[in-house]
């Protein structure tokens, strides 16, 4: 995905590696109640619910139900728009140039017997077609005369009232990146509006820029007072985007990166305590897990230790990893081991704020990788995520059809075959992507999951992705990547295979669950202890029984927002009239249109130490979060971070972002390092 640069009605896309020019602040849509595009004229009384359906509630400010403090103006359950309180008779304006698709103005004012008066219109802008709707309007208060009438951005189209399903005078404003009104989304979350700053009062949602002014650092807390726990801190001079003020500022919070703890150092020695300690007769080995995430993964932590520690099964020895937690809150914990492990019933005891949790797993031996992709010699999936780039061009063409799944679909082209083995029932996700040089449908490869090495035992088939398929039992399975129709449609591709959380496989990060941890480094409140005493035997009878202590990983679950004080001398709102500010937001989500309607569609993106995808990950962010940017370098954008991260500032690739007021950031020529750059 390319960076989203918003102008009045045109969305400018820049390649991540291209030099970026100044961009006009704003997205394609303006405010519905001011031709000057001001969002701070009326209070936001209810935001869009980004946790749709019954249950938890969340909104674009970072607030979720259960937060220790919230203020006013947040979402209510399953709310499909944004409400603004305003007096009856307030003029309303078109947010873009478009065409009326539906309207109603016959309901008497203050009549609540049905849906009330409304206007719905479509706005083609920035390569999308937005559907925009205003509800609870005045009788005879819709200005365009009929369906098909044109509307002009900034021109009045209606008058507000209190008709329909309404408990008080207000505007219900909804927008969708699709035809029809069943695909409502939140324009603030997705960065669709042209203004990146607004403020109404001391408790309502807002978008403003703040700076830490106190010497040293300022504590960031779970709630808006010192009675709440410290999450982390921010150094003097750091700048953040605030989404609410409730005597304190609620800020979008960049997350600490994932961190790995290893039993061996890069030099080959045993890691000292803390973070690593052991009891009993552990032995150093050159055996090492090859666990790694693909480049671009937010939680990627390459392992650097020269080997690992192991113990022959049959004893009661322990090995313990104690992390230094720099950001209070939830972390997903993982363990990994090398292919030479072979022990059934290993206990990983996780110590956390809630006590201890024992996770019993099998350290399954690894399967040697390799293979050539033929039926006689399949590629071997020896870890997850498994990511490999191969091609069907020039491959063998043996299976021209599959059944029972995929029956009737003529493949008739070359195929590549893969093999994997699981020790327990689990789920598998198989995805194929094609390069831009070989676009679909001119070139087409399909994926097939096989229960055995046979095209007549096809369990599932799809064009691009087989998602979360439930494998019925332990055993060996096969994947066929086959060209559809004929060899002329063969092409290169990248195959990604992942398994369900907790799937036990060597050379992989195996999840032990998600737990809360406090700040600091203490075995009493944060540790993973490997217990040999619960081992019941071996997984494989042909290999020696061994338990390994290799590495564990603590990956923070992104906390969307937290609070710091707005007290004099501690922090201050930036006066953008005298100090223009560039801001960026995370647009990337699980949808191709970057139009997330629910937090479940969010993805985490990495924040790097340098404007280079191969540089270390020093923090991470998630869809919808916004940050202040001070430098641009070849399509990368530098933002401020907190003390929880591994650098005071970090870089986000423009391919993940929507961008406002880029001209306020300093443009740095490619390869140049500025003073203060991490």
PyMOL commands that set and color helices and strands:
alter all, ss='L'
color gray80, all
select helices_A, chain A and resi 187-190+436-438+487-489+599-601+654-656+662-664
alter helices_A, ss='H'
color red, helices_A
select strands_A, chain A and resi 3-6+11-14+44-46+82-85+91-93+98-104+117-125+128-142+150-151+156-160+170-176+184-185+205-212+217-221+230-235+239-245+248-252+259-262+276-279+283-285+308-312+318-321+329-336+343-352+355-363+379-380+386-391+415-422+427-433+445-450+458-462+465-470+475-483+492-499+510-517+527-531+546-549+551-556+561-565+571-573+582-586+604-608+617-622+626-633+636-640+649-653+657-660+666-667
alter strands_A, ss='S'
color yellow, strands_A
deselect
rebuild
show_as cartoon
